[in-house]
Amino acid sequence: MIDWIKIKQKLIDFLKDEVEKTGHKNVVLGLSGGLDSAIVAVLCKEAFPNNLHCVLMPSQFSSKASVDDALKLCEKFDIKHEIISIEPMLNAYIDNIKNDNLRVGNLSSRLRMTVLFDISAKNRALVVGTSNKSELLLGYGTIFGDLACALNPIGNLYKSDLFDFARFLGVNSEIIDKKPSADLWEGQSDEADLGYSYKELDTLLKAMIDEKKSKETLLEIGFDEEFINTISRRVEINKFKRELPKIAKIN
């Protein structure tokens, strides 16, 4: 059983300490209407009651429900926010990529982060990330897009555990109960993209990464070999997304 009281306080302390180290007082984050950003917003609201700014950045592909859910969260927790549509920016390039959902999704993610870092410069704020451990390990995110941030309070928490954390924090039920989606195109689903449910993925990742079980042990436990190989390979090839760019050594 996870002690969410202890985790919550630890993450709030982390946010306060890391922001203070930089000399900043303000933080900004993108609020999508999804579970992860909702959790981070609630944590940041508690850590920085008067110094949090959330930005909703819908595009022509965003569902109205996502915006509505984000606004309800802001109302419930009294979160300062604004809405900036990325549709005009996306339209400037959409003819080049409109038949490729992945490229549309990646560009949308990078445009949103461009907006956030611009607002961070205007408000002298740090951008807070909202990617969870499952996404980070699997590379399920856009480099220089949603993976870009100055600090991330939930990057060591698995997606399947965040549903309970969200309930503990009082996040709106509409956000907790809906199917996980980055909302990058109509009908997009995280678990459909990944090929497995978060519960399946996290059960394997916890055994493989946290408990450092060997492949032989994983097979003995009952994990399917193809599943093990697929996820192991995915974790390995996406390692570059979790690290700073490699710099060649010449001395």
ChimeraX attribute file (.defattr): number of C-alpha atoms within 10 A of each C-alpha:
attribute: neighborCount
match mode: 1-to-1
recipient: residues
	/A:1	3
	/A:2	9
	/A:3	8
	/A:4	14
	/A:5	11
	/A:6	9
	/A:7	13
	/A:8	17
	/A:9	14
	/A:10	12
	/A:11	18
	/A:12	19
	/A:13	15
	/A:14	16
	/A:15	21
	/A:16	15
	/A:17	12
	/A:18	15
	/A:19	20
	/A:20	12
	/A:21	9
	/A:22	9
	/A:23	10
	/A:24	13
	/A:25	17
	/A:26	20
	/A:27	26
	/A:28	25
	/A:29	27
	/A:30	26
	/A:31	30
	/A:32	24
	/A:33	27
	/A:34	21
	/A:35	29
	/A:36	22
	/A:37	22
	/A:38	25
	/A:39	24
	/A:40	24
	/A:41	26
	/A:42	23
	/A:43	21
	/A:44	27
	/A:45	22
	/A:46	17
	/A:47	20
	/A:48	18
	/A:49	16
	/A:50	15
	/A:51	16
	/A:52	22
	/A:53	25
	/A:54	23
	/A:55	21
	/A:56	22
	/A:57	23
	/A:58	22
	/A:59	20
	/A:60	15
	/A:61	15
	/A:62	19
	/A:63	16
	/A:64	11
	/A:65	12
	/A:66	22
	/A:67	19
	/A:68	14
	/A:69	20
	/A:70	25
	/A:71	20
	/A:72	18
	/A:73	23
	/A:74	19
	/A:75	12
	/A:76	12
	/A:77	15
	/A:78	14
	/A:79	21
	/A:80	15
	/A:81	19
	/A:82	14
	/A:83	14
	/A:84	13
	/A:85	17
	/A:86	18
	/A:87	17
	/A:88	11
	/A:89	14
	/A:90	16
	/A:91	13
	/A:92	9
	/A:93	12
	/A:94	16
	/A:95	9
	/A:96	11
	/A:97	13
	/A:98	12
	/A:99	10
	/A:100	10
	/A:101	14
	/A:102	14
	/A:103	14
	/A:104	19
	/A:105	21
	/A:106	18
	/A:107	21
	/A:108	25
	/A:109	23
	/A:110	18
	/A:111	20
	/A:112	24
	/A:113	23
	/A:114	15
	/A:115	17
	/A:116	24
	/A:117	21
	/A:118	14
	/A:119	19
	/A:120	18
	/A:121	12
	/A:122	9
	/A:123	16
	/A:124	16
	/A:125	24
	/A:126	24
	/A:127	24
	/A:128	23
	/A:129	23
	/A:130	25
	/A:131	25
	/A:132	24
	/A:133	19
	/A:134	21
	/A:135	19
	/A:136	19
	/A:137	24
	/A:138	22
	/A:139	20
	/A:140	21
	/A:141	21
	/A:142	17
	/A:143	15
	/A:144	16
	/A:145	18
	/A:146	21
	/A:147	23
	/A:148	22
	/A:149	19
	/A:150	14
	/A:151	17
	/A:152	20
	/A:153	22
	/A:154	20
	/A:155	17
	/A:156	13
	/A:157	16
	/A:158	23
	/A:159	23
	/A:160	18
	/A:161	14
	/A:162	17
	/A:163	18
	/A:164	14
	/A:165	22
	/A:166	21
	/A:167	13
	/A:168	13
	/A:169	16
	/A:170	15
	/A:171	21
	/A:172	18
	/A:173	13
	/A:174	17
	/A:175	22
	/A:176	21
	/A:177	10
	/A:178	11
	/A:179	13
	/A:180	19
	/A:181	20
	/A:182	19
	/A:183	20
	/A:184	22
	/A:185	18
	/A:186	12
	/A:187	11
	/A:188	16
	/A:189	16
	/A:190	17
	/A:191	15
	/A:192	12
	/A:193	11
	/A:194	14
	/A:195	10
	/A:196	13
	/A:197	14
	/A:198	19
	/A:199	14
	/A:200	12
	/A:201	21
	/A:202	19
	/A:203	13
	/A:204	21
	/A:205	23
	/A:206	14
	/A:207	16
	/A:208	18
	/A:209	14
	/A:210	9
	/A:211	10
	/A:212	12
	/A:213	16
	/A:214	12
	/A:215	16
	/A:216	10
	/A:217	13
	/A:218	17
	/A:219	13
	/A:220	10
	/A:221	11
	/A:222	8
	/A:223	16
	/A:224	12
	/A:225	12
	/A:226	9
	/A:227	14
	/A:228	18
	/A:229	12
	/A:230	10
	/A:231	17
	/A:232	18
	/A:233	12
	/A:234	15
	/A:235	20
	/A:236	12
	/A:237	12
	/A:238	16
	/A:239	13
	/A:240	13
	/A:241	19
	/A:242	13
	/A:243	8
	/A:244	7
	/A:245	8
	/A:246	7
	/A:247	6
	/A:248	6
	/A:249	5
	/A:250	4
	/A:251	3
